[in-house]
Amino acid sequence: MAGTVLSGSSGIVTQELEAFGWAKPTRLRQALSRTMGDGYAAARSVFRLARGAELWAPFPLRHRLTSWVHGFSAQNAAMYERTSRDFARGDRSAFLTDYARRYRCAGLNPERSHLDKKLVLRALLMTRGIAQPETVALIASGYAQLHPLSADARYVDGRELENWLIADGGRFVLKPNDGCRGRDVFLLEVRDGTLVCRRGRESRPFRPADCGPVSLIERFVEQGTFWRELCPFSANTMRVITMWTPGDAAPFLAWASQRIGTVDTAPTDNWSGGGVGAAIDLASGRLGLGHLHPLKYPRAQSTCTHHPSSGIRIEGAVIPHWDRVRETVLRAAASLPLNRYVGWDVLVDTRGTPVIIEGNANTDIGRLQVHGGLLADRRIRRFYERCGVI
């Protein structure tokens, strides 16, 4: 049934009952799930989504309940209502639910440690000859290691690390090894002979002791002219999703969007923090209309044909070296063990080389579906069906 989160697969029902803590669901429970039909699906969805921050989301109770019943978070449902006429009218059939994304997509990659840990993925892709940012240091538990992925790796104390970074004089990015959504990512640069961490309009002195449990320092990748002109304050990456349908010989390119930062998001292009997103036509590399977070801007200001601060045209612009980007991510996807589904962050450098910044095992779909429902694409729908997600 379109717009519900019910699968109809007894295997999926069994897995989800197990997720509730019932290791061996009884025949009675399975019979109830079949008998209740959509009622079971709705109750299950509300139980799993109505928790934590969702309970206090700044939306009317009726909106929250309606969203949860149909498998969507209150925020994403509100965004889709703003950006899709069909969704606003009650036709949700083209949209992958948040319930499915959180609880059914989580196991698409049976082995995901190489995606959850940036350093592991980086080491693996290095063996495939795929360009990535240079990892200059690794910080963990109060000590640091310079050049951790090279034959010249050596341990240094905090002062030695700072001296090396200052002497190098370049710009760097500081990020957690297992972070996501741009959290705790800072631009690291030298100002007046000292190291400073900068994010958005705020900056603070860099102290190795203040870093998280495991943090990476990587060399800032100088992006190509096209992206630098869009926004010179941030690394403007593409989110490119690859899927590998069971039974198919190779992965395929499923979705892509260009993310563009602003002064407020630098050095990241974080969309929820105020950045711009534009869908990329997979065949031509042409950009669609720019979208800002529809709940953080008035309706008339949540889309744009030009960048809101740089004034550079977004809609209709063509991504340079798009063929190389496609080839790189498909090669990366084909090289990962037990890979089904990855959201790649890709940046193109000044030489036109696509550089993979990181990969995400269960990428957020809210920012993607403001451009349109994922399930409207037959290949994507087939992938989720074959994997038992829908």
Order of alpha helices (4+ residues) and beta strands (2+ residues): alpha-alpha-alpha-alpha-alpha-alpha-alpha-alpha-alpha-beta-beta-beta-alpha-beta-beta-beta-beta-beta-alpha-beta-beta-beta-beta-beta-alpha-beta-beta-alpha-alpha
